[in-house]
Amino acid sequence: MSTSVVQDPTKQPLPALYLYPLNDTFSPIRLHLPASQRVEIDRRTRRDSASPGGRERVFDSLTMSKKHAEVWEDSGGIFIKDIGSSNGTFVNGERLSPEGEASEPLQLQTDDIVEFGQNMLREPNSTAIYPCVCARVVCVLSDQDAQFAARLTELYDKLPLAQPEGSESDLDGPGTFLSMPSLRDLLASPDLARPPVDACE
């Protein structure tokens, strides 16, 4: 999977939220979070491809709402809020709010697993699904955080971030990925070429 959307994190403005896909629904992306601004995370399907919207915050997923969630930085933390989506926003398997209702803000932490929407069957009695958008997050608020994100971005293609293709858990509900190793554990793997930077310890 390409990491072309994510440039060297150590050379990008802070703060930022990095999303690393867990189920091949998108390529790794970076969301810059300007001061006093909320960044919306929306759906845009191929049918809507002519609509305006930033590449970094729009997903091509039928499991998401056109106005799904928003993220922002406040007082040294990064927060997420569902803004009334149909299929929900989940953090570490917990839904933030009922269908169609806005949630309270929740502070994100590096290594949290965020799911936008839920897996949906394409047709009744079918095993083919529209997968939810599922990501491991990295909160970049300091130079040390940026070094950690740079290390992760560099080695992304070598890391077993996602479940094996064809896994029986494809149709499972939110929380499917919670048993995966942490990012720091993955980067500390002896299979990787060089030791992690201090931020990863």
C-alpha positions, 0 to 999 in steps of 0.5 A: 500500500502506498504511503505517498499521501504522508510526507516526512512528518518531521517536516510538517506543521504541528499539530496533526493526526495521522491515520494508518489503515487497518483494513485496506480501505485507504492509504495512510493520511495526515490531517493538519489541525490548525489552531481553533479549527475543526476538521471534518471527516466526511464521505465522498463516493465515486458518484460524488467525485466532482464535489469539493472537499479536501483529499486528506479528510474525505473517504470513499466509503458507503459505510460513512455519512456525508457529514460523519465526524470532526477532529481538532486540537485543544490545550495540547490534546487531539479530540474527536466527535461524531456529528450525527452519523448513521453508522457511528464512530467507534474508538477502541470498539466503543461507539461514541453516540447513538445513530443520528446523534452528535457525541461528546468530544473524546480525547484521542491517544496514539495507538487508539483504533478508530472505526468510521461506520460499520461493515455492511453486507453488499446484498442480503445473504451475501458474504461480500461487504462494504468495509468500515474505515478503520485506522490506528491513530498517531497524535503528533503534538511535538517533535518527538511525536513527529519522529515516531510518526516518521519511523512508522511511515518509513516502515509502514509496508513492513508492519503487520498492521492489518488482519490477514486478507480473507480473515473470518473476522471480516464480518465481525463488528466494531472492535475486531482489531483490538487484539493487534499489537501496539505500534510501539511493539511492532516498531520494536520487532527484531525483524525490522532493520534498525532500532526505533527512535527514542520516541518509540520506546 
